[in-house]
Amino acid sequence: MRRVTLTQYLIEQQRAGRINADLRLLIEVVARAVKAISVNVSKGALADLLGEAGTDNIQGEAQKKLDVIANEILFQANEWGGHLAAMASEEVEEVHQIPFDYPRGGYLLLFDPLDGSSNIDVNISVGTIFSVLRNPGKDTEPSEQSFLQPGREQVAAGYALYGPSTLLILTVGNGVHGFTLDREMGSFAYTHPFMTIPVETHEYAINASNARHWEPPVQRYVAELQQGSTGPRGKDFNMRWVASMVADVHRILTRGGIFMYPMDEKCRKQGGKLRLMYEANPMAMLVEQAGGAATTGRERILDVVPHKLHQRVPVILGSASEVERVAAYHREG
Ligand code: P6P
């Protein structure tokens, strides 16, 4: 059976007026970079790509060799196309300007090049997360300020999941659509049209070792899940925690659930654990486009007005009914 490819899907979105040629090129280029990252991730020990790079990123985290490689692949793939005004990466403190000898375009690309990289050395799925904003001004050297737009301004968002198969999950504001890398053809086949999150669920994802640090609303919510059919929820729940946000979110997009990295006393001074601009915002756009919800506990994530490029926020996202329950518990205090 001839499968529709990512290229055909994007051309149809352009024909329908949902994206323009520059955004189509941007997504195609990110997809090509994802293929190159997938090749490197799957080589692992065979190419001496495991382990640490010996450097730290702006977050003060030890970088894995593949963090640095994935970051370079995304920078180099996107510099020359003329579709971007600038880029921002979890791995780099400053805004990455387009080299002077290349043309600039109207979009800003933000990414976490290899999310969950602590899992690489134990061969557990990792991913790439990306977010696309419009360059708000005509500034050909956008500053950090140009990036500080609430997540509702995103024009596209997506992730790659380097798992048993390599998936590219994408939204351009017309639902969530998934593509599977066909390694023989070297193209992404359109395999998951209009992904939607089931409203009801019996699965939750949270790092339970932080329980004593959670705020009371989260402690209350999780305790009720753990009481299962003997408690107020009247049914049993299951827990999953991959410690790769991309893997946990993909499971939720596929079969429902709630993902929580809430505010806790350990990360309160940083504002949370996960980064707003290139983790929480793109995932929140995807989840909402799939019929789910995404909140900090006190505010819709896509409405958070950023004040720093690398700022962190609490994240509670997934099946709408569960997310709304957690938000209600926060309102009740
Ligand atoms: P913890 C990976 O480092 C990450 O940013 C997310 O992908 C993941 O959900 C979370 O941190 C895991 O955090 O505290 O469980 O190691």
Boltz pocket constraint, residues with backbone or C-beta under 6 A from the ligand:
constraints:
  - pocket:
      binder: B
      contacts: [[A, 115], [A, 116], [A, 117], [A, 118], [A, 207], [A, 243], [A, 244], [A, 245], [A, 246], [A, 261], [A, 273], [A, 274]]
      max_distance: 6.0
